[in-house]
């Protein structure tokens, strides 16, 4: 499936039929492009980029990777690294640590002072956190990423030192974690290699590190175990939805579809953090497992950002199709 083509069509507010008409083909013909069943002819690709107002490489998901700027205002507030925000909770659960941009720092600072039940914040590592304000004991903004990140600095178990803001890269991470060659084939080999090297270390790389004396032979297994644990955390950030209850208990949810994720949580983003419903409903593994979560018993929920975005695209796409 040409995921990027579908995403840009929906962002433009176009049904398949309308976009097909705009580029001069039938809807079934266009649908074959979007599903990946047929290649897009060069002349039609050019027309698609004109209608959708994106470059060819961007439309095909082959644009240059998006990188965070580090104390570089030219990167823009939504890509320039601010530092960390650490949140500690009244119920005694594990504190939360997120690497954020200047833009997220400003938004969170503002939203904490508004009359809302929840605040949301997006990290530079694919984490969209929904935080219940009344659960917060204290919150620290640290613009210089101090080593201690405020109190209880040894308790930030899930934090990884990774700033990777491109959701496309996290689609690759998810495919790497699942071993999904079909998804990986949609990306250039250079992008897959670049992301792989950012999240894991291969045996060939260990051989180089040993040869260069950067790892001692007697420390090799310890280094492998440490790095494998870091890779596991990164894979979890791409695939798992996690939440913490006010009693400190944590839950991790696997196998939840992107559309189901969006349906469960869109009100937190589209209703300014004021939610009337008492319960969040999670459809896990379709109808096989369903969880109801009391909002008043939550500290936070963390959602993989790229999965949330995919869910929004899927839901908006269905709405467009119904209107069409």
C-alpha positions in Angstrom: 0.0 0.0 0.0 1.2 3.5 -0.8 0.7 4.9 2.7 2.1 8.3 1.9 -0.2 8.8 -1.1 -3.2 8.0 1.0 -2.0 10.3 3.8 -1.5 13.2 1.5 -4.9 12.6 -0.2 -6.7 12.7 3.1 -4.8 15.7 4.4 -6.0 17.5 1.2 -9.6 16.5 2.0 -10.0 14.5 -1.2 -11.8 11.3 -1.8 -10.3 8.7 -4.1 -12.9 9.6 -6.8 -12.1 13.4 -6.6 -8.3 12.9 -6.7 -8.7 10.4 -9.6 -10.7 13.0 -11.6 -8.2 15.7 -10.8 -5.4 13.7 -12.3 -7.4 12.3 -15.2 -7.9 8.6 -14.4 -10.8 6.4 -13.2 -11.3 5.8 -9.4 -10.5 2.0 -9.7 -7.3 2.9 -11.5 -6.3 5.4 -8.8 -7.2 2.9 -6.1 -4.6 0.4 -7.6 -1.9 3.1 -7.1 -2.9 3.7 -3.5 -3.1 0.0 -2.7 0.3 -0.6 -4.3 -1.2 -3.0 -6.8 0.0 -0.9 -9.8 2.9 1.6 -10.2 2.1 5.3 -10.8 3.0 6.4 -14.3 5.6 9.3 -14.5 3.1 11.8 -16.0 0.4 11.0 -13.4 3.0 11.2 -10.6 3.8 14.7 -11.7 0.1 15.6 -11.8 -0.4 14.1 -8.3 2.3 16.3 -6.8 0.7 19.4 -8.4 -2.7 18.6 -7.0 -1.5 17.5 -3.5 1.2 20.3 -3.5 4.1 18.0 -2.4 7.3 16.9 -4.0 7.8 13.6 -5.7 10.2 12.2 -3.0 7.9 13.4 -0.2 4.9 11.8 -1.8 6.7 8.5 -2.2 8.1 8.6 1.4 11.7 9.1 0.2 12.3 12.6 1.3 15.3 13.5 3.5 14.9 12.4 7.2 13.6 15.0 9.6 16.1 15.7 12.4 15.8 17.5 15.6 17.8 20.7 16.1 19.8 21.1 19.3 19.7 24.6 20.7 19.3 25.7 17.1 16.5 28.2 16.6 16.7 27.9 12.8 15.2 24.4 13.2 11.9 26.0 14.2 10.2 25.6 17.6 8.6 22.3 16.8 12.0 20.7 16.0 14.4 22.5 18.2 15.3 20.5 21.3 14.3 22.3 24.5 15.5 19.7 27.1 13.4 17.4 29.3 10.2 17.6 31.3 9.9 15.3 34.3 6.6 14.6 36.0 6.2 13.0 39.5 2.9 11.7 40.7 1.0 11.9 43.9 0.1 8.2 44.0 3.8 7.1 44.2 4.0 5.6 40.8 7.1 5.8 38.6 7.9 9.4 37.4 7.8 10.2 33.7 10.6 11.8 31.7 10.1 13.2 28.2 12.5 14.9 25.8 10.6 17.8 24.2 10.9 20.7 21.8 10.6 24.4 22.4 7.1 24.3 21.0 6.0 21.5 23.3 7.5 23.3 26.3 5.5 26.4 25.5 2.2 24.5 24.9 2.6 22.4 28.0 3.5 25.4 30.2 0.3 27.2 28.9 -2.0 24.2 29.2 -0.9 23.4 32.8 -2.4 26.8 33.8 -5.7 26.3 32.0 -8.9 24.9 33.4 -8.7 21.4 31.9 -8.7 17.8 33.3 -5.9 16.5 31.1 -2.8 17.9 29.4 -1.1 16.3 26.4 2.6 16.5 25.4 4.5 15.0 22.5 8.1 13.9 23.0 10.9 13.7 20.5 10.9 9.9 20.8 7.4 9.0 19.4 5.6 9.4 22.7 2.3 11.2 23.0 1.5 11.5 26.7 -1.9 12.2 28.1 -1.5 13.3 31.8 -4.2 13.9 34.4 -3.4 17.2 36.0 -4.7 16.3 39.5 -2.4 13.3 39.5 0.7 15.5 39.3 2.7 16.0 42.5 5.3 18.2 40.8 6.7 18.9 37.3 10.1 20.1 36.3 11.1 21.8 33.0 14.9 21.3 32.5 16.2 23.2 29.6 19.8 22.0 29.9 18.9 18.3 30.4 20.6 18.1 33.8 21.8 14.6 34.7 19.4 14.3 37.7 16.3 15.6 35.9 15.0 16.7 39.3 14.2 14.4 42.2 14.1 10.6 41.9 16.3 10.7 38.9 17.2 7.0 39.1 13.5 6.0 38.6 13.1 7.0 34.9 13.1 3.4 33.8 11.5 3.8 30.4 13.5 6.8 29.2 15.9 6.4 26.3 18.4 9.0 25.0 16.9 9.1 21.5 15.6 12.2 19.7 13.9 11.0 16.4 11.0 13.2 15.5 10.2 11.8 12.0 7.1 9.5 12.4 8.2 7.8 9.1 11.3 6.6 11.0 9.0 5.1 13.7 7.1 3.2 11.0 10.4 1.6 10.1 11.2 0.9 13.8 7.8 -0.8 14.2 8.4 -2.9 11.0 11.9 -3.8 12.4 10.4 -5.0 15.7 7.8 -7.1 13.9 10.2 -8.3 11.1 7.7 -7.0 8.6 9.6 -7.1 5.3 6.5 -5.9 3.3 6.4 -2.6 5.2 10.2 -2.2 5.1 10.2 -2.7 1.3 8.2 0.6 1.1 11.2 2.5 2.3 14.6 3.1 0.7 17.4 0.7 1.9 19.3 3.8 3.0 16.5 4.8 5.4 16.1 1.3 6.7 19.8 1.1 7.4 20.0 4.5 9.0 17.1 3.8 11.4 18.5 0.3 12.1 21.8 1.7 13.1 20.1 4.3 15.4 18.1 1.6 17.4 20.3 -1.5 17.4 23.9 -2.7 17.1 24.7 -5.7 14.8 27.3 -8.4 15.3 29.4 -6.8 12.5 29.3 -3.5 14.4 30.5 -5.2 17.6 33.4 -6.7 15.7 34.4 -3.2 14.6 34.1 -1.9 18.2 36.2 -4.7 19.4 38.9 -4.2 16.7 39.0 -0.4 17.5 39.4 -1.1 21.2 36.2 0.7 22.1 34.9 -2.4 23.8 37.0 -4.8 25.8 36.5 -8.5 25.0 35.7 -9.3 28.7 33.0 -6.6 28.6 31.3 -7.7 25.3 28.4 -9.7 26.7 27.6 -7.0 29.3 27.6 -4.4 26.5 25.4 -6.6 24.3 22.9 -7.1 27.1 22.7 -3.4 27.9 22.2 -2.5 24.2 19.6 -5.2 23.7 17.6 -3.8 26.6 17.8 -0.3 25.1 16.6 -1.7 21.7 13.8 -3.5 23.5 12.7 -0.2 25.0 12.8 1.6 21.7 10.7 -1.2 20.0 8.2 -0.9 22.8 7.9 2.8 22.2 6.9 2.0 18.6 4.4 -0.8 19.4 3.1 -0.5 22.9 0.4 1.7 24.5 1.3 2.1 28.2 -0.6 3.6 31.1 -0.1 4.1 34.8 -2.9 4.0 37.4 -3.0 6.3 40.4 -2.0 3.4 42.7 1.3 3.1 40.8 0.4 0.0 38.8 1.4 0.0 35.1 -0.2 -1.6 32.1 1.1 -2.3 28.7 -1.2 -2.9 25.7 -0.1 -4.7 22.5 -1.9 -5.5 19.3 -4.2 -2.4 19.3 -5.0 -1.1 15.8 -4.2 2.5 14.9 -7.9 3.2 14.2 -8.9 1.8 17.6 -6.2 3.9 19.3 -7.4 7.1 17.6 -11.1 6.3 18.4 -10.2 5.8 22.1 -8.2 9.0 22.6 -9.2 11.6 20.0 -11.4 13.5 22.5 -8.3 14.2 24.7 -6.8 16.2 21.8 -9.9 17.6 20.1 -11.8 18.7 23.2 -9.0 20.6 24.9 -8.5 18.1 27.7 -12.0 18.3 29.0 -13.7 14.9 28.8 -17.2 14.2 30.0 -17.0 10.4 29.8 -15.9 8.5 32.9 -14.3 5.6 31.1 -11.8 5.1 28.3 -12.6 2.0 26.2 -9.7 0.1 24.7 -10.5 -2.5 21.9 -7.5 -4.8 22.2 -7.1 -7.5 19.6 -10.5 -6.6 18.1 -13.3 -8.0 20.1 -11.2 -10.6 21.9 -10.1 -8.3 24.7 -11.7 -5.0 25.7 -10.6 -2.8 28.6 -12.4 0.0 30.4 -10.2 2.5 32.3 -11.5 5.0 34.8 -10.1 8.4 33.8 -10.1 9.5 37.4 -7.8 6.6 38.3 -5.1 7.5 35.7 -1.7 9.1 36.1 -0.9 9.1 32.4 -1.3 7.2 29.2 1.5 7.1 26.6 0.6 6.4 22.9 3.1 5.8 20.0 2.7 9.1 18.1 3.0 7.5 14.7 0.2 5.0 15.5 -2.0 7.9 16.7 -1.4 9.8 13.5 -2.1 6.7 11.4 -5.4 6.2 13.2 -6.5 9.8 12.5 -5.7 9.3 8.8 -7.7 6.0 8.7 -10.7 7.5 10.4 -10.7 10.7 8.3 -10.3 8.6 5.2 -13.4 6.6 6.0 -15.3 9.8 6.7 -14.2 11.2 3.3 -15.3 8.0 1.6 -18.7 8.1 3.3 -19.2 11.8 2.2 -18.0 10.9 -1.3 
